[in-house]
Amino acid sequence: MPKVMSSAPNAGGRHQRGRRISPTLSEMNVIPLVDVMLVLLIIFMVAAPMLQRGVEVTLPVAARSQEIASERLFVDLPLSYREDRAVFINKEAIRIDVLAERVRQMMLTRTDKVVYLRGDEQVNLQELYEVFDRLKEAGVQNVGILSRLPGER
């Protein structure tokens, strides 16, 4: 509330009006700005790991499997393939209809014509063969099926 000062220095009358003096704002209040920025920071810190998440595929167990050391082309066949007919190439969703063309384009610059297929353990053999056929249409010479070791998660 603004302060009220009397118009005359010693005016003590009842009906005299005083003039108002409003305080000037020479500084901006940054506390609400800091509060909003901290809330946004927390929201982005919580949301960032969710955006980095890949495709969940539970690999079947094999007693003798080897680790792949270099950069390879992976095709993931998740359990959701039954509903949406989509596979994932390096975490990018691709419909099965365009899989052959996309893999053909990726194989143009590669010297090794090898694709590694990671299928969910509950995917049936017919679905796996559908993806095999599309990869062979694309000119892939070798298709490797990945699995995990018995103690590995």
Secondary structure as a PSIPRED ss2 file (coil, helix, strand):
# PSIPRED VFORMAT (PSIPRED V4.0)

   1 M C   1.000  0.000  0.000
   2 P C   1.000  0.000  0.000
   3 K E   0.000  0.000  1.000
   4 V E   0.000  0.000  1.000
   5 M E   0.000  0.000  1.000
   6 S C   1.000  0.000  0.000
   7 S C   1.000  0.000  0.000
   8 A C   1.000  0.000  0.000
   9 P C   1.000  0.000  0.000
  10 N C   1.000  0.000  0.000
  11 A C   1.000  0.000  0.000
  12 G C   1.000  0.000  0.000
  13 G C   1.000  0.000  0.000
  14 R C   1.000  0.000  0.000
  15 H C   1.000  0.000  0.000
  16 Q C   1.000  0.000  0.000
  17 R C   1.000  0.000  0.000
  18 G C   1.000  0.000  0.000
  19 R E   0.000  0.000  1.000
  20 R E   0.000  0.000  1.000
  21 I E   0.000  0.000  1.000
  22 S C   1.000  0.000  0.000
  23 P C   1.000  0.000  0.000
  24 T C   1.000  0.000  0.000
  25 L C   1.000  0.000  0.000
  26 S C   1.000  0.000  0.000
  27 E C   1.000  0.000  0.000
  28 M C   1.000  0.000  0.000
  29 N C   1.000  0.000  0.000
  30 V C   1.000  0.000  0.000
  31 I H   0.000  1.000  0.000
  32 P H   0.000  1.000  0.000
  33 L H   0.000  1.000  0.000
  34 V H   0.000  1.000  0.000
  35 D H   0.000  1.000  0.000
  36 V H   0.000  1.000  0.000
  37 M H   0.000  1.000  0.000
  38 L H   0.000  1.000  0.000
  39 V H   0.000  1.000  0.000
  40 L H   0.000  1.000  0.000
  41 L H   0.000  1.000  0.000
  42 I H   0.000  1.000  0.000
  43 I H   0.000  1.000  0.000
  44 F H   0.000  1.000  0.000
  45 M H   0.000  1.000  0.000
  46 V H   0.000  1.000  0.000
  47 A H   0.000  1.000  0.000
  48 A H   0.000  1.000  0.000
  49 P H   0.000  1.000  0.000
  50 M H   0.000  1.000  0.000
  51 L H   0.000  1.000  0.000
  52 Q C   1.000  0.000  0.000
  53 R C   1.000  0.000  0.000
  54 G C   1.000  0.000  0.000
  55 V C   1.000  0.000  0.000
  56 E C   1.000  0.000  0.000
  57 V C   1.000  0.000  0.000
  58 T C   1.000  0.000  0.000
  59 L C   1.000  0.000  0.000
  60 P C   1.000  0.000  0.000
  61 V E   0.000  0.000  1.000
  62 A C   1.000  0.000  0.000
  63 A C   1.000  0.000  0.000
  64 R C   1.000  0.000  0.000
  65 S C   1.000  0.000  0.000
  66 Q C   1.000  0.000  0.000
  67 E C   1.000  0.000  0.000
  68 I C   1.000  0.000  0.000
  69 A C   1.000  0.000  0.000
  70 S C   1.000  0.000  0.000
  71 E C   1.000  0.000  0.000
  72 R C   1.000  0.000  0.000
  73 L E   0.000  0.000  1.000
  74 F E   0.000  0.000  1.000
  75 V E   0.000  0.000  1.000
  76 D E   0.000  0.000  1.000
  77 L E   0.000  0.000  1.000
  78 P C   1.000  0.000  0.000
  79 L C   1.000  0.000  0.000
  80 S C   1.000  0.000  0.000
  81 Y H   0.000  1.000  0.000
  82 R H   0.000  1.000  0.000
  83 E H   0.000  1.000  0.000
  84 D H   0.000  1.000  0.000
  85 R C   1.000  0.000  0.000
  86 A E   0.000  0.000  1.000
  87 V E   0.000  0.000  1.000
  88 F E   0.000  0.000  1.000
  89 I E   0.000  0.000  1.000
  90 N C   1.000  0.000  0.000
  91 K C   1.000  0.000  0.000
  92 E E   0.000  0.000  1.000
  93 A E   0.000  0.000  1.000
  94 I E   0.000  0.000  1.000
  95 R E   0.000  0.000  1.000
  96 I H   0.000  1.000  0.000
  97 D H   0.000  1.000  0.000
  98 V H   0.000  1.000  0.000
  99 L H   0.000  1.000  0.000
 100 A H   0.000  1.000  0.000
 101 E H   0.000  1.000  0.000
 102 R H   0.000  1.000  0.000
 103 V H   0.000  1.000  0.000
 104 R H   0.000  1.000  0.000
 105 Q H   0.000  1.000  0.000
 106 M H   0.000  1.000  0.000
 107 M H   0.000  1.000  0.000
 108 L C   1.000  0.000  0.000
 109 T C   1.000  0.000  0.000
 110 R C   1.000  0.000  0.000
 111 T C   1.000  0.000  0.000
 112 D C   1.000  0.000  0.000
 113 K C   1.000  0.000  0.000
 114 V E   0.000  0.000  1.000
 115 V E   0.000  0.000  1.000
 116 Y E   0.000  0.000  1.000
 117 L E   0.000  0.000  1.000
 118 R E   0.000  0.000  1.000
 119 G E   0.000  0.000  1.000
 120 D C   1.000  0.000  0.000
 121 E C   1.000  0.000  0.000
 122 Q C   1.000  0.000  0.000
 123 V C   1.000  0.000  0.000
 124 N C   1.000  0.000  0.000
 125 L H   0.000  1.000  0.000
 126 Q H   0.000  1.000  0.000
 127 E H   0.000  1.000  0.000
 128 L H   0.000  1.000  0.000
 129 Y H   0.000  1.000  0.000
 130 E H   0.000  1.000  0.000
 131 V H   0.000  1.000  0.000
 132 F H   0.000  1.000  0.000
 133 D H   0.000  1.000  0.000
 134 R H   0.000  1.000  0.000
 135 L H   0.000  1.000  0.000
 136 K H   0.000  1.000  0.000
 137 E H   0.000  1.000  0.000
 138 A C   1.000  0.000  0.000
 139 G C   1.000  0.000  0.000
 140 V C   1.000  0.000  0.000
 141 Q C   1.000  0.000  0.000
 142 N E   0.000  0.000  1.000
 143 V E   0.000  0.000  1.000
 144 G E   0.000  0.000  1.000
 145 I E   0.000  0.000  1.000
 146 L C   1.000  0.000  0.000
 147 S C   1.000  0.000  0.000
 148 R E   0.000  0.000  1.000
 149 L C   1.000  0.000  0.000
 150 P C   1.000  0.000  0.000
 151 G C   1.000  0.000  0.000
 152 E C   1.000  0.000  0.000
 153 R C   1.000  0.000  0.000
